[in-house]
Amino acid sequence: MNIRDRYAPSPTGLQHIGGIRTALFNYLLAQSKQGDFILRLEDTDRNRFDPSFVQNLYDTFRWLGIQWDEGPDIGGPFAPYVQSERFALYQDYALNLLNRGRAYRCFCSTKRLEAIRKERESAHAAAIGYDRHCRYLSPQESEDRADSGEAFTIRLKIPLGESTCFEDQLLGRIEWRNEDLNPDPVLLKSDGFPTYHLANVVDDHVMGISHVLRAQEWLPSTPLHIILYHFFGWKEPEFCHLPMVMGPDGKKLSKRHGATSVDEFRRQGYLPEALINYVALLGASYEEGRDIYLLAELAARFSIDKLNKAPAIFDYKKLEWFNGQYIRAKTNEELALCAMPYAQSAGLFGNPDTQPDADQEKTFIAAMPLIKERVTLLSEIPAKIAYLFREPDLPDVEDFIPRKSDLATAITLLMSGKELVEDLSRFNDADGERLAKEKAEKEQIKLGDLLMPLRVAITGSRVSPPLFGSIRILGAQKSMDRIEHAIASLHSRVHKDL
């Protein structure tokens, strides 16, 4: 069988991590079987539709490295791939059902439907939804009212007294009593717009979709779709309802848990390959004892029988771990390229979004080994290396003073440390550490006490990237200038205290 599956989002918001997981599993299934992955826009909700959400969809998937074989922007044999451009098709199929007695016109006003809903809610009635009032109109009355210009919708005539069943590739056999389904849902609205149920089934059939992988929240809609397939005389696709993505508290993942849209993760500094890798593991397994996979490796190993039935828990800390692993796997040049937009936005090279000059770019790349092991997000990088691009403000005097020491000792230690800077700017880490240890032993002081005031003077903080590497990047002169500035500042404090 030629696998043809699809991701069919409604462009009414930013791409959510749950939608990305659905799209990714469809993409991986198609790739694993050399099939076709189709992108289709279900834009029938015109009240919430926004073209910016369509662009966000394209931008998100291109950033993640997921490419579709057919879609709105590239076309294909079943174009158009936008539902609002296919209305005539849906209207034809709705009329087909109407003419064969599988659907009926409903003339109930919004006011009446709302009154029914409130009445049933007040009575705590077991039955909810539409009361099938117009289902029992005679064909002649229905025709006459339509001919007179009265507005109507077209509703599906669900067979009563029966059950609808289907085989889900993950959950097994599913059976629903038709009386428990949404009562005679609308297929075609009074304005001619199709509802999700009609458009989804028609498009999946016409486009030859063989597999439908979607979230379990769509499970109650599937019996309605099965009924439509049977009414049309079509073979339904293989269904697979994916486990939900939950927050750490076991509730559906939402903004109260943290970032949920891919845009938010991107702004925070996650790498696309880390996000893809982690999302691919939400509800699926690939190889025992292995976590890190490239997209192509995931595609080669994916199969529906490796999916889990249980809900997947989204662990933000685990995602950070993945991101850190991918950061550390990059070359200095690759990491600098990924981090550059964050540095520009933070104003690291001047004003926000200023491009670096040649020297700044060289410094930026050289700084990557200093922070590669110390960050989990790209957005953390600018603040950690800002001292390499502008002299930092001096911190409180207490930051210069080693434990159980005093200000005068801190000044003496800075003067001793300054004597090392020329050599440290030329030595590698191992040789630099050897030199510093010899100096500390000679002066009978702890190595940490010698280097700590030096670190504060050069980086502006007790906690910073490696000191020796920082000195090499800044150079001897800039490093000594900062030490002298710190000594002068501390001297002024001594005189002030006197």
ABEGO torsion letter per residue (X at the ends): XBBBBBBBBBBABBBBAAAAAAAAAAAAAAAAAGBBBBBBBBAABAAABBAAAAAAAAAAAAAAGBBBABEAAAEEAAOBABAAAAAAAAAAAAAAAAAAGABBBBABBAAAAAAAAAAAAAAGBABBEBAGAAAABBAAAAAAAAAAGBBBBBBBBBBBGBBBBBBBAAAEBBBBBAAABBBGBBABBAAGBBBAAAAAAAAAAAAGBABBBBBAAAAAAAAAAAAAAAAAGBBBBBBBBBBBBBBAAGBBBBAAAEBABAAAAAAAGBBAAAAAAAAAABGBBABBGBABBBAAAAAAABBAAABBABBBBBBAAAAAAAAAAAAAABBAAAAAAAAAAAAAAAGAAEBBGBBBBAAAAAAAAAAAAAAAAABABAAAAAAAAAAAABBBBBBBAAAABBBGBBAAAAAAAAAAAAAAAAAAAABBAAAAAAAAAAAAAAAGBBAAAAAAAAAAAAAGBABBBBAAAAAAAAEAAAAAAAAAAAAAAAAAAAAAAX
